[in-house]
Amino acid sequence: MASVLVVEDDPFVRSALIRHLNEEAHAVRSVGTALEALREVTSNDFDVVILDLGLPDLDGSQALKMLRGISDVPVIVATARDDEGEIVRLLNGGADDYLTKPFSVEQLSARMAAVLRRARGHGGSGFRDVDAALVRAGGLVIDVQRRRAELDGVALELTRREFDLLTYLAQRPGVVVPRKVLLSEVWQQTYGDDQTVDVHLSWLRRKLGEKASNPRYLHTLRGVGVKLQAPEEGGEPLAAQHA
């Protein structure tokens, strides 16, 4: 069972979604505007959000951007738009998956199951080849199973995607990972913009208290990729090589 927020302004579609999700034993809340959705996500802990793009107060792409500013809850976009460029922008903008209307209840169930498996770290998480529950790199300690990370004894407040990115790199200390590999393994996307990775790396560096020009852990090799290396393992920072 999952806790689901349905964001849909069409009462007929919303009722049909609620009925189907209830039949699947999910706990469902529903709203018809983007602002109501933001309030719900702020005050409740959802496992997944189903987000319509044609909302009366804000376009769904704007709503997605605002949701990503306050939460890392998985979002499945439900849209009648089938433009490939827009779909790619939505995925790069933080959507975990999308459905093109009209869609079947079976398709919705399958997409939800896949998104929830990734979010809960079962299958396709990018970490299936590494079993270590506790990862250490210098003052960085990551508890993979409990999804907690500390730096020098202080808990890090990371989004789901930031945690996954940090863990993937930390489990491969000193290994330079190309951005395309990160998109595939962490984002589960076979296509996309490298800027998606760069933006999350920037947020992650900020939370680690470092800068690209003077890194402690996250080293970017221009034109090659990114590696995580603890300060005591790598000697001098690779500042001259940074993008």
C-alpha positions as a LaTeX table, in Angstrom:
\begin{tabular}{lrrr}
\hline
Residue & $x$ (\AA) & $y$ (\AA) & $z$ (\AA) \\
\hline
Met1 & 0.00 & 0.00 & 0.00 \\
Ala2 & 1.21 & 3.51 & $-0.80$ \\
Ser3 & 0.17 & 6.99 & 0.22 \\
Val4 & $-0.79$ & 8.81 & $-2.99$ \\
Leu5 & $-1.62$ & 12.43 & $-3.76$ \\
Val6 & $-3.69$ & 12.93 & $-6.92$ \\
Val7 & $-3.43$ & 16.44 & $-8.39$ \\
Glu8 & $-6.15$ & 16.68 & $-11.04$ \\
Asp9 & $-8.69$ & 19.44 & $-11.72$ \\
Asp10 & $-11.09$ & 17.34 & $-13.84$ \\
Pro11 & $-13.59$ & 15.87 & $-11.32$ \\
Phe12 & $-14.43$ & 12.90 & $-13.58$ \\
Val13 & $-10.79$ & 11.90 & $-14.08$ \\
Arg14 & $-10.02$ & 12.51 & $-10.40$ \\
Ser15 & $-12.89$ & 10.31 & $-9.26$ \\
Ala16 & $-11.80$ & 7.52 & $-11.59$ \\
Leu17 & $-8.21$ & 7.69 & $-10.33$ \\
Ile18 & $-9.30$ & 7.70 & $-6.69$ \\
Arg19 & $-11.61$ & 4.74 & $-7.24$ \\
His20 & $-8.90$ & 2.70 & $-8.94$ \\
Leu21 & $-6.23$ & 3.54 & $-6.36$ \\
Asn22 & $-8.60$ & 2.70 & $-3.50$ \\
Glu23 & $-9.35$ & $-0.64$ & $-5.15$ \\
Glu24 & $-5.58$ & $-1.26$ & $-5.15$ \\
Ala25 & $-5.58$ & $-0.60$ & $-1.37$ \\
His26 & $-3.68$ & 2.70 & $-1.62$ \\
Ala27 & $-4.36$ & 5.61 & 0.73 \\
Val28 & $-5.41$ & 8.53 & $-1.48$ \\
Arg29 & $-5.77$ & 12.28 & $-1.06$ \\
Ser30 & $-6.74$ & 14.52 & $-3.95$ \\
Val31 & $-6.64$ & 18.21 & $-4.84$ \\
Gly32 & $-7.51$ & 20.25 & $-7.89$ \\
Thr33 & $-4.91$ & 23.03 & $-7.88$ \\
Ala34 & $-1.15$ & 23.39 & $-7.69$ \\
Leu35 & $-1.26$ & 25.52 & $-4.54$ \\
Glu36 & $-3.37$ & 22.92 & $-2.75$ \\
Ala37 & $-0.86$ & 20.28 & $-3.85$ \\
Leu38 & 2.02 & 22.28 & $-2.37$ \\
Arg39 & 0.17 & 22.60 & 0.93 \\
Glu40 & $-0.56$ & 18.87 & 1.01 \\
Val41 & 3.06 & 17.88 & 0.28 \\
Thr42 & 4.30 & 20.30 & 2.93 \\
Ser43 & 2.04 & 18.89 & 5.64 \\
Asn44 & 1.83 & 15.18 & 4.68 \\
Asp45 & 4.27 & 12.38 & 3.85 \\
Phe46 & 3.32 & 10.89 & 0.47 \\
Asp47 & 4.95 & 7.99 & $-1.33$ \\
Val48 & 4.05 & 9.29 & $-4.79$ \\
Val49 & 2.29 & 12.23 & $-6.46$ \\
Ile50 & 0.28 & 11.92 & $-9.68$ \\
Leu51 & 0.42 & 15.39 & $-11.23$ \\
Asp52 & $-1.79$ & 16.69 & $-14.03$ \\
Leu53 & $-0.22$ & 19.46 & $-16.12$ \\
Gly54 & $-3.40$ & 21.35 & $-17.01$ \\
Leu55 & $-4.14$ & 22.92 & $-13.64$ \\
Pro56 & $-6.27$ & 26.07 & $-13.28$ \\
Asp57 & $-3.85$ & 28.15 & $-11.17$ \\
Leu58 & $-0.39$ & 27.07 & $-12.38$ \\
Asp59 & 0.90 & 25.06 & $-15.29$ \\
Gly60 & 1.93 & 21.62 & $-14.11$ \\
Ser61 & 5.56 & 22.19 & $-15.14$ \\
Gln62 & 5.68 & 25.18 & $-12.80$ \\
Ala63 & 4.01 & 23.13 & $-10.10$ \\
Leu64 & 6.63 & 20.40 & $-10.58$ \\
Lys65 & 9.43 & 22.92 & $-10.16$ \\
Met66 & 7.86 & 24.23 & $-6.93$ \\
Leu67 & 7.31 & 20.70 & $-5.63$ \\
Arg68 & 10.94 & 19.87 & $-6.23$ \\
Gly69 & 11.89 & 22.93 & $-4.20$ \\
Ile70 & 10.21 & 21.54 & $-1.07$ \\
Ser71 & 10.19 & 17.76 & $-1.46$ \\
Asp72 & 11.84 & 14.80 & $-3.18$ \\
Val73 & 8.60 & 12.77 & $-3.29$ \\
Pro74 & 8.38 & 10.74 & $-6.54$ \\
Val75 & 6.19 & 12.48 & $-9.14$ \\
Ile76 & 4.41 & 10.83 & $-12.06$ \\
Val77 & 3.23 & 13.45 & $-14.56$ \\
Ala78 & $-0.13$ & 12.74 & $-16.21$ \\
Thr79 & $-0.52$ & 14.75 & $-19.38$ \\
Ala80 & $-2.40$ & 14.92 & $-22.66$ \\
Arg81 & 0.72 & 16.50 & $-24.21$ \\
Asp82 & 2.84 & 14.09 & $-26.19$ \\
Asp83 & 5.62 & 16.40 & $-27.38$ \\
Glu84 & 8.90 & 14.55 & $-26.85$ \\
Gly85 & 10.84 & 17.74 & $-26.11$ \\
Glu86 & 8.47 & 18.72 & $-23.33$ \\
Ile87 & 8.50 & 15.23 & $-21.85$ \\
Val88 & 12.31 & 15.31 & $-21.74$ \\
Arg89 & 12.19 & 18.74 & $-20.05$ \\
Leu90 & 9.77 & 17.41 & $-17.44$ \\
Leu91 & 11.98 & 14.40 & $-16.71$ \\
Asn92 & 15.02 & 16.65 & $-16.43$ \\
Gly93 & 12.98 & 19.02 & $-14.29$ \\
Gly94 & 12.39 & 16.39 & $-11.62$ \\
Ala95 & 9.56 & 14.13 & $-12.81$ \\
Asp96 & 10.20 & 10.45 & $-12.12$ \\
Asp97 & 7.92 & 9.21 & $-14.90$ \\
Tyr98 & 5.03 & 10.31 & $-17.09$ \\
Leu99 & 1.78 & 8.97 & $-18.52$ \\
Thr100 & 0.12 & 10.28 & $-21.67$ \\
Lys101 & $-3.67$ & 10.61 & $-21.43$ \\
Pro102 & $-5.75$ & 8.62 & $-21.95$ \\
Phe103 & $-4.03$ & 5.80 & $-20.07$ \\
Ser104 & $-5.28$ & 2.54 & $-18.61$ \\
Val105 & $-5.45$ & 1.76 & $-14.91$ \\
Glu106 & $-3.10$ & $-1.16$ & $-15.56$ \\
Gln107 & $-0.50$ & 1.19 & $-17.01$ \\
Leu108 & $-0.84$ & 3.54 & $-14.05$ \\
Ser109 & $-0.38$ & 0.65 & $-11.62$ \\
Ala110 & 2.73 & $-0.58$ & $-13.45$ \\
Arg111 & 4.31 & 2.89 & $-13.56$ \\
Met112 & 3.56 & 3.47 & $-9.87$ \\
Ala113 & 5.07 & 0.11 & $-8.92$ \\
Ala114 & 8.26 & 0.90 & $-10.86$ \\
Val115 & 8.61 & 4.37 & $-9.34$ \\
Leu116 & 8.01 & 3.07 & $-5.82$ \\
Arg117 & 10.59 & 0.29 & $-6.29$ \\
Arg118 & 13.20 & 2.86 & $-7.29$ \\
Ala119 & 12.25 & 5.21 & $-4.45$ \\
Arg120 & 12.42 & 2.42 & $-1.86$ \\
Gly121 & 15.72 & 1.12 & $-3.20$ \\
His122 & 14.50 & $-2.24$ & $-4.52$ \\
Gly123 & 15.63 & $-3.10$ & $-8.01$ \\
Gly124 & 16.98 & $-0.54$ & $-10.45$ \\
Ser125 & 18.36 & 1.70 & $-7.75$ \\
Gly126 & 21.82 & 1.78 & $-9.27$ \\
Phe127 & 23.28 & 0.16 & $-6.11$ \\
Arg128 & 22.49 & $-3.49$ & $-6.84$ \\
Asp129 & 26.16 & $-4.39$ & $-7.32$ \\
Val130 & 27.28 & $-3.10$ & $-3.93$ \\
Asp131 & 26.06 & $-4.74$ & $-0.72$ \\
Ala132 & 27.77 & $-2.61$ & 1.94 \\
Ala133 & 25.19 & $-1.14$ & 4.33 \\
Leu134 & 27.64 & 1.41 & 5.74 \\
Val135 & 29.88 & 3.43 & 3.42 \\
Arg136 & 32.75 & 5.55 & 4.79 \\
Ala137 & 34.95 & 8.09 & 3.03 \\
Gly138 & 36.97 & 10.30 & 5.35 \\
Gly139 & 34.50 & 12.13 & 7.58 \\
Leu140 & 31.59 & 11.06 & 5.39 \\
Val141 & 29.47 & 8.16 & 6.66 \\
Ile142 & 26.49 & 6.83 & 4.70 \\
Asp143 & 23.98 & 4.35 & 6.10 \\
Val144 & 22.55 & 2.93 & 2.88 \\
Gln145 & 19.71 & 0.92 & 4.41 \\
Arg146 & 18.46 & 3.72 & 6.65 \\
Arg147 & 19.19 & 6.34 & 3.97 \\
Arg148 & 21.11 & 8.58 & 6.36 \\
Ala149 & 24.35 & 10.45 & 5.78 \\
Glu150 & 26.67 & 12.32 & 8.14 \\
Leu151 & 29.68 & 14.53 & 7.54 \\
Asp152 & 32.10 & 14.92 & 10.45 \\
Gly153 & 29.36 & 13.71 & 12.81 \\
Val154 & 26.71 & 16.15 & 11.54 \\
Ala155 & 23.61 & 14.79 & 9.78 \\
Leu156 & 23.18 & 15.89 & 6.17 \\
Glu157 & 19.72 & 16.97 & 5.02 \\
Leu158 & 19.64 & 15.43 & 1.54 \\
Thr159 & 16.87 & 14.97 & $-0.97$ \\
Arg160 & 16.26 & 11.47 & $-2.28$ \\
Arg161 & 18.15 & 12.18 & $-5.49$ \\
Glu162 & 21.06 & 13.85 & $-3.68$ \\
Phe163 & 21.36 & 10.86 & $-1.37$ \\
Asp164 & 21.31 & 8.42 & $-4.28$ \\
Leu165 & 23.95 & 10.42 & $-6.17$ \\
Leu166 & 26.23 & 10.74 & $-3.15$ \\
Thr167 & 25.88 & 7.04 & $-2.30$ \\
Tyr168 & 26.56 & 5.89 & $-5.85$ \\
Leu169 & 29.79 & 7.87 & $-5.98$ \\
Ala170 & 30.84 & 6.97 & $-2.42$ \\
Gln171 & 30.44 & 3.27 & $-3.17$ \\
Arg172 & 33.01 & 3.73 & $-5.95$ \\
Pro173 & 35.73 & 5.78 & $-4.22$ \\
Gly174 & 38.27 & 7.26 & $-6.59$ \\
Val175 & 36.44 & 5.99 & $-9.69$ \\
Val176 & 35.68 & 8.67 & $-12.28$ \\
Val177 & 32.04 & 8.19 & $-13.33$ \\
Pro178 & 30.83 & 9.82 & $-16.58$ \\
Arg179 & 27.70 & 11.97 & $-16.34$ \\
Lys180 & 25.87 & 9.71 & $-18.81$ \\
Val181 & 26.46 & 6.78 & $-16.48$ \\
Leu182 & 25.10 & 8.79 & $-13.54$ \\
Leu183 & 21.99 & 9.67 & $-15.55$ \\
Ser184 & 21.49 & 5.99 & $-16.35$ \\
Glu185 & 22.23 & 4.54 & $-12.92$ \\
Val186 & 20.98 & 7.22 & $-10.52$ \\
Trp187 & 18.20 & 8.83 & $-12.57$ \\
Gln188 & 17.31 & 5.62 & $-14.45$ \\
Gln189 & 17.32 & 7.62 & $-17.70$ \\
Thr190 & 19.00 & 6.54 & $-20.91$ \\
Tyr191 & 18.79 & 10.08 & $-22.26$ \\
Gly192 & 18.86 & 13.57 & $-20.81$ \\
Asp193 & 20.88 & 16.69 & $-20.25$ \\
Asp194 & 24.18 & 16.61 & $-18.35$ \\
Gln195 & 23.00 & 19.80 & $-16.68$ \\
Thr196 & 20.67 & 17.66 & $-14.55$ \\
Val197 & 23.71 & 16.01 & $-12.98$ \\
Asp198 & 25.62 & 19.29 & $-12.66$ \\
Val199 & 22.75 & 21.00 & $-10.85$ \\
His200 & 22.46 & 18.19 & $-8.30$ \\
Leu201 & 26.23 & 18.12 & $-7.85$ \\
Ser202 & 26.13 & 21.85 & $-7.12$ \\
Trp203 & 23.42 & 21.35 & $-4.48$ \\
Leu204 & 25.32 & 18.43 & $-3.00$ \\
Arg205 & 28.59 & 20.39 & $-2.83$ \\
Arg206 & 26.81 & 23.18 & $-0.98$ \\
Lys207 & 25.55 & 20.71 & 1.63 \\
Leu208 & 29.02 & 19.19 & 1.94 \\
Gly209 & 30.42 & 22.69 & 2.56 \\
Glu210 & 32.67 & 22.77 & $-0.49$ \\
Lys211 & 32.98 & 24.48 & $-3.85$ \\
Ala212 & 33.85 & 23.15 & $-7.30$ \\
Ser213 & 36.93 & 25.38 & $-7.27$ \\
Asn214 & 38.13 & 23.93 & $-3.95$ \\
Pro215 & 36.64 & 20.46 & $-3.45$ \\
Arg216 & 37.04 & 18.12 & $-0.50$ \\
Tyr217 & 35.06 & 15.12 & $-1.73$ \\
Leu218 & 33.46 & 15.73 & $-5.14$ \\
His219 & 36.06 & 16.13 & $-7.88$ \\
Thr220 & 35.01 & 16.95 & $-11.43$ \\
Leu221 & 37.41 & 16.09 & $-14.24$ \\
Arg222 & 36.62 & 18.29 & $-17.21$ \\
Gly223 & 35.27 & 16.30 & $-20.14$ \\
Val224 & 35.54 & 13.01 & $-18.24$ \\
Gly225 & 33.25 & 12.79 & $-15.24$ \\
Val226 & 32.99 & 12.98 & $-11.46$ \\
Lys227 & 34.58 & 11.05 & $-8.62$ \\
Leu228 & 34.25 & 11.03 & $-4.85$ \\
Gln229 & 37.54 & 10.94 & $-3.00$ \\
Ala230 & 38.10 & 11.60 & 0.68 \\
Pro231 & 40.66 & 14.35 & 1.47 \\
Glu232 & 43.18 & 12.01 & 3.04 \\
Glu233 & 43.00 & 9.61 & 0.09 \\
Gly234 & 43.83 & 11.94 & $-2.72$ \\
Gly235 & 46.41 & 14.49 & $-1.59$ \\
Glu236 & 46.03 & 17.88 & $-3.23$ \\
Pro237 & 42.62 & 18.89 & $-4.62$ \\
Leu238 & 42.19 & 18.70 & $-8.38$ \\
Ala239 & 41.19 & 22.36 & $-8.58$ \\
Ala240 & 43.07 & 22.97 & $-11.80$ \\
Gln241 & 41.09 & 20.23 & $-13.53$ \\
His242 & 37.62 & 21.40 & $-12.53$ \\
Ala243 & 34.93 & 22.42 & $-14.93$ \\
\hline
\end{tabular}
